[in-house]
Amino acid sequence: MANLQKPTGAADKIDALLDWPQKTLPTLTTLLALRRRWMAHDFTALRAQYEQLVSAGQAPQTQAEAEPLIQSLASASSFQFMHRHIQDRTWRLCEKITEARSTEIQAALQPDATDLGTLEADEQLAYPAYYTFDYHRQAGGIWRDDAAAAVYLLGARIVHVGRNSDFQLHDQFVDEIELSAPPERILDLGCGFGKTTFSLKRRWPEAEVEGIDLSLPCLKLGQKMATGREQAIRWRQADMEALPVADNSVDLAVITMVLHEMPEAAIRNSFAEAWRVLRPGGKLITLENRLIGDPFRDTLLKWYSELIDEPYWEPFRHLDIEELARDQGFQKTRFEKWYLAGTDGPAAEADPRRWCTPWGQMIAEKGSL
């Protein structure tokens, strides 16, 4: 049960409210077990059927060639159904937990004198059209009310099969960032409730760290959780395409697990804004899923994005984000494969008979003006 416990050392009232009730732990354990089975047993069975089908001829070289063959396999529909079923049960359970505590959660998110940092709402903000969508199949999205942020937090702690309960993925990502000097000002763009923001402030406690997001409920939750972690962070409601930040004033900007939920035009605009606000020599670093290069598994990842209602994920994986960054003015860019510590990511990626969710990071540097 260790994977389902609340974060170590974060025993503030928000984390206590959003811990899992004891009676729900068996259900959560079952959902995790189902997800692991789907990623292992169900995937392996489907792969075996695929290999048998293509053994007599030329193996497909592209997703377009592979997808109709995979769709024709006997277990394809059950494979898709199981993932949609797990996704829906996960969010419905998270919604049920927050509904039972809605009054307490609403009260806990109200501003008070103990809050650390600042929270700036934009009452005139107009949401981009692409944003008002129920991503992940979370009913109502993450922006309509305070309960939505609480549901998102619960879901985020288990969607990585228990490997990110304490946001250790984000800690590793931040700890591996290489800079020539400690940053004075950092932006976490599309910060949500602060998974990466907390890690940035932990590593660079003397820096001014700002979490910027469209969702006010997530920002309110982030400030409360940061207060429980004794972190003073500036939380700002704003659009990444129009940052309320001065030119050449930021040393580091990060975007983690956000770009795949944006259309290409919005990504271009966000990169242009990141370039504008970064100082010469400043860096933009992104973390996202990428293609594997195996038509079978890349097709299944395409299904994955469709089954959890992520309309921009598949198009994003085919973008050259280095090129997009260079188009907006970045002079030095590189893209690297990235693996979560404690997993056998490289081995899983190299083995076509194993499920793999591949990560990649882009590092883009602003040159001299």
Number of C-alpha atoms within 10 A of each C-alpha: 9 7 16 20 14 18 17 8 9 17 15 14 16 20 16 13 18 18 16 18 10 7 8 12 14 11 13 19 17 12 20 21 13 19 20 13 14 19 18 15 14 20 19 17 15 19 22 11 16 21 14 9 15 13 10 8 7 7 15 15 12 14 18 11 14 20 19 11 15 22 15 12 14 12 17 20 12 12 18 18 13 17 19 18 14 17 20 18 15 22 21 16 17 23 21 12 20 22 15 10 13 17 11 14 20 13 9 16 19 12 13 9 5 9 18 19 17 14 19 14 15 12 8 7 11 10 13 12 7 12 16 13 18 15 17 18 18 22 15 14 19 27 22 13 15 22 24 21 25 27 25 20 23 22 21 17 20 20 17 13 19 18 18 20 23 19 18 17 19 20 19 15 21 21 14 8 12 10 12 7 7 13 16 15 17 24 26 25 27 24 27 29 29 28 24 27 30 28 20 26 20 17 13 18 15 12 17 17 27 25 29 27 23 25 27 27 22 26 28 26 24 27 27 26 25 24 19 19 16 14 20 19 24 19 28 24 24 24 21 22 17 12 18 14 14 10 14 17 16 25 23 25 22 23 22 21 15 16 22 21 21 20 16 17 11 17 21 18 17 23 23 21 19 33 27 21 22 26 20 18 20 25 28 22 21 21 22 20 21 22 19 19 12 17 20 26 24 23 23 21 23 20 18 17 18 17 20 18 18 20 19 17 23 22 14 21 19 10 12 10 22 17 12 18 27 18 13 18 17 26 15 15 18 13 16 11 14 18 19 17 12 7 10 11 18 14 11 15 19 12 12 16 18 16 21 22 16 20 18 15 20 22 20 26 24 26 16 9 7
